Amino acid sequence: MIQTPPPPQGCSEALSDWPWPGDADGLSLQRCQFDPARLDGSDFARLGISAVTGAAKRQMEYLAGRYCAAVALQSFGCLNVPARGDDRAPLWPTGFCGSISHSQGVALAVVGRQSAWRSLGLDLEAQLSDERARRLCAEILTPAEQQRLQALPGDAQATRVSLTFSLKESLFKALYPLTGVRFYFQDAELLMADQGVAQLRLLKTLSAEWTAGRELPARYAEIDGQLLSLVAVAAEYAVLSRPPAADAARSG
């Protein structure tokens, strides 16, 4: 039996955490809490994690996220730790995909086998204040999303802006490894979000496979007052070369 290493100083033990109904579909989601004030730089070498420079907060976020990723990989019997690519994104061991996120003293990582999942995108975000949501609304939301936002009660609008931000971050994390193309908030649209389930649509063509009009499901949940979102691209996921006519009409 593989023994999980002790957590870094300043990190709680990583625990399996699946906030959605039903089973985890072969995914391992691990979460820990961390305190940058208790950073011990020797933990990088002890855990086999490449050290990063910068403020203690940045180092601790990176260390805690990689620790969660290592525990998630170990749940599949893999003893490797994700390396760091030139674009700063995690490089996952052969046969695995995953994603890491952190916010306000919480780090998470999700990992799955590539035999079941092509790519994963995970994002944790603190909820925006009403004032900041209003200020960032036009940057995060497309005109169509802004129009739909007005139908929501005033006290729900900041949460929807926050959720849209998180979901689009997860979408980017899931599709960037598959396309190598960067895209931005206005290049995707949140079509619906209800009871932990969401639907996203690309508005920009990223590759011959990932064309404008393609849609992907997503999940979201609230944990400790923050918003967690997940976009998981299944291995058998097949896309059409063109969006169906009904979808094209709805996008107008």
Secondary structure, DSSP 8 states (H G I E B T S, - for coil): --------TTB---EE---SSS--TT-EEEEEEB-GGG--THHHHHHT-----S-HHHHHHHHHHHHHHHHHHHTTT-----EE-TTS-EE--TTEEEEEEEETTEEEEEEEETTTEEEEEEEEEE---HHHHHHHHHHHS-HHHHHHHTTS-HHHHHHHHHHHHHHHHHHHHHHHHHH-----GGGEEEEEEETTEEEEEE-S--SSSS-TT-EEEEEEEEETTEEEEEEEEETT----SS--HHHHHHH-
